[in-house]
Amino acid sequence: MKGARVQGCKSAGVERKGHLHAYTRTRLHTYTPAHLHTYTLTRLHAYTPARLHAFTLTELLTVIAIIAILMGLLFTFYRPSQEQRKVFECQNHLQVIHRALRLYMLDWEGFPASPYDTLNDDKDSIPGSGVGLFDEDSTDGVDAQVGGLLALSSYLRSQRMLLCPSDPRTMGSNVLPDYSSYQGCDTGMEFKPGSRSDHVQPCPQGIPTYAITRFPPDTDCHPSGRDDDKDGRVDEDPINDTDDDQDGRIDEDPPNVLTPSLCGDQDRLRQLGISNVAPYFPVPTFPSDDTVVTWCVHHRYMPNTTTPNYVKGGVPADLVLYWDGQVRIQQMPISPDMAWRRKPNEP
């Protein structure tokens, strides 16, 4: 009996195994590749192009209109952001120029004269006339022009530091080697560049952006002074209750720029060339911290137009470099002569 029961169990197991094998084979046959291919085609048939809904003309026009609006907004915000980038880059250039100018001053104990400066460094004049001899010593370099900001080339890592990215003259590879965006004649609506080649350049109806003197020669406020006593020497008898020039008169020929009674201009000390001698003697005289070194005019208007480009308070703006190293974004002055008279706290 026991053997028969065991044999029966084995037979039943074989039957169950056979049934499972047959079932598995049947299920696998149900999902053969041919069947799956037929099933897939059947499902895709429900989504044939004939059954899809196409876009209407109204929907297409709506999408096109939205894209046009987005592109308009993109271009509206793109140009100001590009100009803002150029302003930041220009600020960096002006700060680099300031550091280079400081190094130049330490080496040469003075500032490089621009093509617009009329100097009388050697303090000579036509005897008896009171008229100084300006820029006449082209051989010894004392009264000669030295290129202004272009003289800082050896203190800069690249000549590009003298160029503003918004200056249309710098766009391209044909930039003149003696050109700087920060040295020229500012007439308000136009920027006329200076050149190293010219000895002394006029700036009619305007003011030089970089210059160590701001007043005309032979005036009470010009740093080179005047021959007030008409003895052929300039500023040789300062106010000290002493007859320094031994002519029997006391303090009759003082340094005019330092004498308020002769030069009453409130900005007389806000010039780089307060004492135009090399080296400074006997006491170095340096400009005040709020003295304007130069400014950039190339952000005021769109190139070759009168359309405002970069504005502050609704007014075209300049980037102004002061002697203490700060670069301020300030409104364009109402007249060119007011450009160098700006103060850091002004708008």
Salt bridges, closest charged atoms under 4 A:
GLU83 OE2 - HIS299 ND1 2.84
GLU89 OE1 - ARG85 NH1 3.29
GLU89 OE2 - HIS93 NE2 3.89
ASP167 OD2 - HIS298 NE2 3.50
ASP186 OD2 - ARG300 NH2 2.97
ASP220 OD1 - ARG226 NH1 2.50
ASP231 OD2 - ARG233 NH2 3.33
ASP235 OD2 - LYS123 NZ 3.96
ASP247 OD2 - ARG249 NH2 3.26
ASP265 OD1 - ARG341 NH1 2.88
ASP267 OD1 - ARG270 NH1 3.42
ASP267 OD2 - ARG341 NH1 2.92
ASP290 OD1 - ARG270 NE 3.47
ASP318 OD1 - ARG300 NE 2.55
ASP318 OD2 - ARG342 NH1 3.04
ASP337 OD2 - ARG341 NE 3.17
